[in-house]
Each structure stands twice: as structure tokens, then as C-alpha cells.
């Protein structure tokens, strides 16, 4: 069971904000479970707090900026990528100005500081958003597409193409967060010379410097032009040789730009408020597309939380337990065994199936001519699926019995009858302690919620 994490002790980094040019101190503090990632503007009256929430994104022009009321935080994507890559769920980030320091243009300084501060496991379950059916965002005009597909973990492919001699088509692949520090976090932000000239002359990157961005040169430069650029960047001189970068910046990777786009995607995606399980294909992604795609995921998460949509369930895959294996765990038998198979089960969730047929004994009297599967039977079926979650981890489940001690917040949304397949999805609400199992569940038929409940069971050892 994945747990939430914070840092062991606070740490601080300071530097220039890329867009504002302000010198800012960024101090990251540990936070309690279920706090999430939050930014606090300590330079403003009342020190307003801005949650790292995709719904609060107010600008995606060359950075991702958050705004709540009148408080703004610019350039959150790199530190968010560091939190995602290090699996940090809960921290408070204090800022003495309106922007997260750009540092070297990557997430690596934040990753190193997190590692030095230490990572603390917390006593709370880490929740994921699992992509089921394909989810896509497309911007046909700019040739941008991001598609998310079902996957048990997280992996992503990024392709970029700027039609430039200085930067050819590149790709990057990522699937292992244990390699994030070495493979992704060091990738620095980049820009083309013609873009950075415009931005610098229009005072749009007040903190821009050749030390915090890779500048690709896609044109031949005269000596006069080089002198002009030296003045613009406040450098004694600038030059371009074989690397097609100003001052011949040495790349950390041959595909560093593609890896930085991956970094940005991971950081923007973490504004969902939870990690994602899925496989992503991204063509020419940027902050605008990343945020639009993440907002789609958030709407799906809201619909699932409101029981308006069922999470994806693959009914065709081999079940974790068939009915015979279920009878090895549960004591129930005909006519009271009300779960036919367990699709999947982990330490924190379970998905089970009940096929309702006309042969159910209850239909003899409930009701003749109008067969309705009773609500109490739906509750019992859900309880039995929950019993698998409670018992599956025991060495010898036959020595124990799950007794339900509380069932509440029960809602019935539509009737269930013969021919319906009920899919029960239950999740732990807190870690199992002293044999107490606290969970919530939803029953679905044809993708629509038909019943929901919160229940608590206690695992008791049978008398000898």
C-alpha cells in the first residue's frame, strides 16, 4: 500500500525569478498528511496560501502561474516536477516574492534539496487517479496532442519538432520515478535566440540569463550581432561554435529539450492534486496543452468522486480470485454467497462482481412479476467484496471472520434486477489498525452508480 510522503526537515533555496527578475527565497516545510502542495506568499499581508491546483492556473505563457484572489505564483512547474519525481505529497512552500526561483532552469536543485532534507513516510494512503478509457487533448492548429491511456503505473512518451536546423525532431521516454533525478530532473529550460531577443528587449524575462536557460541559435550571427547580444545579456562576450547554443552550453543529454518538455509535463500534471496512473503520448506539448489535459483529468476525477462516472474496469482480464478461491477466504455459501469474482485487489482497494440472474432465491417473493434485487442484498454483496479486502492479506483467512460493525451513508440510486452485472469498487479510508477495516464503496451497473455506502468491519479470530 503506497503511503503519502513529506520531507523530514525544512530547506531553503534562493535565486532570481525568470519572469519577474525579483530575488526570492523559497523555503519548503514539512506538512501534515492530506495537506497537498501549497504555496504561501510570505511577502504579502496575511500571507495568502495558493494551493497547487490546476483550477487555479491563470497563465501558461512560457510558464505555469497560479492565482487565488489577488495572490499569484509564477513558474511552479519545475518545483512541482521535483515533488512529483520524489513522490512528495504534502509540503508548504514559502516564497518571499511572486515567483519560484528559476535556479539553473531545471528541477535538479530542488530534487537535491529534497533528498538532503530527507523523505518521511506518513500514516495516510496515497491516492492515485487512474486513467481508464482514453483521454485526449488536441490542438490541431499547432499540431499538439496529448493522449492518456490505461496503464498500471506511469509512463510517458514526448515528441517535439520545431522545424529548426538548430534543434531537430526529438523524443523522450520515461517510466521509472526512481530514475527521475538522473534522467529527467537535470534537463534545463530552452529557448531559441529569436524568441529570447524579443522577450529580453520587451522586459518579459527580467531574470533571464545564459546560466538558467539553453539558448539555441538557428541563424548565422555576424560579429556585430554577437557584440549586440553580449550587451543584451550583460556578458563580456558571447559566441557560437559547433553546439548551436550561445556560449556553447554543454548539454546534459543529447535530447535535453525533449526531456525538459517531459519535466514540464510531469510538473503540470501534478497540479491534478494526486499522482496519475496511465500511459501518456504527448506530441509538441507545452504548458497550455499540459494544463488543458490535466483539467480534463480533474473533471473525470470529480465525476468519479461524485459517482457520476465509473472508473475503468477491465472485465475481460483474468480475475484475481474466482468463485472457488473466494470460498477459500469467505465462509459464505449458497444461497448467501453474493460475489462471483474479484477482478483486482490491493492493500487499499478491491473490485468485485456480482451477476444477478433470475435464479436468485429472493426473486420468489421480491417481487412476483416485478423482480427487484433487494437493497439489503446489495449491501451484503458489497460487504462480502469488502471482506475480501479485509481478509486477503491474512496468512490463513479460514481462521478469521470479518464482522461488520458499522454501515452508514447508504444511498440507493436506481433499481437492480435480473440480467444486471453489479461492479463493486471499495477503497480503504484509512490504514487497517487493530483489525478494523474502514472503507467506502460504490456499486455500478452499466457504468452508473446504483448504490453507495461507507462501512467498517473487524477481523476476529475464530474460536479454537
ABEGO torsion letter per residue (X at the ends): XBBBBBBABBBBBBEBBAAAGBBBBBBBBBBBBGAEBBBBBAABBGGBBBBBBAAABABABGBBBBBBEABBBBGAAAAAAAAAAAGBABBBBBBABABBBAEAGBAAAAAAAAAAAEBBBBBBBBBBBBBBBBBBBBBAAAGBBBBBBBBABBBBBBBBBAGBAABBBBBBBBABAAAAAAAAAABBBBBBAAAAAAAAAAGABAABBAAABBBBBABBBBAAAAAAAAAAAGBABBBBBAAGBBGGBBBABAAAAAAAAAAAAAAAAAAAGBBBBEBBBBBGBBAAAAAAAAAAAAAAAAAAAAGABBBBBBAABBBABBAAAAAAABABBOAABABABBABBBAABBBBBBBBBAABAAAAAOBBGBBBBBAAAAAAAAAAAAAAAAAAABABAAABBBBBABBBGBBBABBBBBGBBBBBBBBBABBBBGGBBBBBBBBBBGGBBABBBBBBBBBBBBBX
